[in-house]
Amino acid sequence: MTLDTKAAVWLAQKPALLWLPRLMLAAIFVESGVDKLWHWPAYVQDAAAHGIPLAPLSLALAVSVEILGSAALLAGVCLTPALLALAVYTLIVNFFYFDFWAMVEPASLMARKEFLKNIAVAGGLLGWWTLTLRTRIGEAKA
């Protein structure tokens, strides 16, 4: 039995531990979605200022992806499409809001850190997405 298999078996015996990464990933999207709803006019104005087309419609779509995607993560339903949607959403938003290459210091420093953090979040989501695909393919072959 490989180390990966041993770790998977150990985690499967402790389902409470599987909630921690779900909560950690969902938290950033839930907070963002709720904040957008709470401060809607300011977010619409900010989205328009960042060149996001059809700002109110785009923002409504963003809130839907954040809230529904987080709910799917936490509930464990529609996990594969939710992970992909959140990853793609994160990458798209990243290029609109954190274009550090077009900024001057010190603003470019913070934007670069946010950009890289979002790349890491999207990478984690995509990694989890590939694992769900592998599991589905394995189940289909069995």
Secondary structure, 3 states (H helix, E strand, C coil): CCHHHHHHHHHHCCHHHHHHHHHHHHHHHHHHHHHHHHCHHHHHHHHHHCCCCCHHHHHHHHHHHHHHHHHHHHHCCCHHHHHHHHHHHHHHHHHHHCCHHHCCCCHHHHHHHHHHHHHHHHHHHHHHHHHHHHHHHHHHHC
